[in-house]
Amino acid sequence: MLWSNGRLVEGGTLPFAMGDRGLLLGDGVFDTALAIQGQVAFEAAHVDRLAAAAEALGFAIARERIVEAMRALASTAPLAAIRTTLTRGPGPRGLAPPPEPNPFLFGSAAPARAALFFAPLRLALTEIARNETSPAARLKTLGYLDAVLAARAAQAQGFDEALFLNTRGRVACAGTGNVFAVFGGTLVTPPLEDGVLPGIVRAELLARIAPSLGIAVEERPLLPSELAAAEALFVTNSLRLLAPVTALGAQPYDSAGHGAVRSLYAALRETVAAECGVEVDALDP
């Protein structure tokens, strides 16, 4: 199901300007959210992040339009994965943005799978570096080719997902989510300045969920050599929620069996259910 110009559209095709800078230059941003029974989990945070990302690129969109798109798409399935995309719109040939952009907002929805929640991942370290000096590293932009190529290479080796280091050799992120490690009961994740996208679930864990459970949190640089000593690793994003890592290369982990990881997932699950006004068992596979 698609959304454009204030209406839902059946099928997978929309009219699209061939001069749109999102299509030609990747000049745009997007957001992915989970909706349950018509309600978008952490809706305000998703809307704020998309609007802020557009502003960072130098164009604006009314928050009300984003809300309209997300809510319309949320109504299309009991459990929906929503992608809301915003481009700068069409422009003349060349790199310089048009002085008066005409942003194009559209979205899509597909049935989400509860089986993804807490589903384990096997990570492979990629040789592609995350460029922490680029503003795009902290925005959900349309340019995802590094992640696409890294995912293809990881899957060819029998893994599920890629782990990125930045140009300084520090842990940055997975291809589709934020990375956390547990050391001595403390939850550690790389800081945004290391080339990290400010994930919605990441923020919930750091600001509310982990402190409510009495779990200490740290945002600090992480070296790949440190991960060998971690008690557990996991990846977060809005569709997987929390994915325990069972292996990083040849290094195994019992992340799903770790008490702190299980507590964090249970609390996150309850938070998502409350956000959407449903019972927790609505998130059962």
Secondary structure, 3 states (H helix, E strand, C coil): CEEECCEEECCCCCCCCCCEHHHHHCCEEEEEEEEECCEECCHHHHHHHHHHHHHHHCCCCCHHHHHHHHHHHHCCCCEEEEEEEEECCECCCCCCCCCCCCCEEEEEEEECCHHHCCCCEEEEEEEEEECCCCHHHHCCECCCHHHHHHHHHHHHCCCCEEEEEECCCCEEEECCEEEEEEECCEEEECCHHHCCCCCHHHHHHHHHHHHHCCCCEEECCCCHHHHCCCCEEEEEECCCEEEEEEEECCEECCHHHCHHHHHHHHHHHHHHHHHHCCCHHHHCC
